[in-house]
Amino acid sequence: MAVLNQPPESQFAYVVLVAKRARQLMAGGRPLMDNPKNLKYTRVAEEELQRGLLEYQMPDSNDGAEEKPRKGD
C-alpha cells in the first residue's frame, strides 16, 4: 500500500476520509493548518485533504478480495 496525500478519485473514499478526519477533529485533534477558512470540522477536514496535508493509505484492489463461493455454486 502506498501512502497518498492527494484527494482520491472515488467520491465514496473522499467522503470516508473527510468524515474520519472530522471525527478526529471533534475528538480534540488539532487542525493541520494555521488559519482554516471555516471552523466547521467537516470543512476543515475537507480543506486539509484538498491542500494535500492528510496522508492516507488505499488498499490494493486485490487485497483481501478473494471470491468466496456462493451457496448453490
Secondary structure by P-SEA (a helix, b strand, c coil): ccccccccccaaaaaaaaaaaaaaaaacccccccccccccaaaaaaaaaaaccbbbbbccccccccccccccc
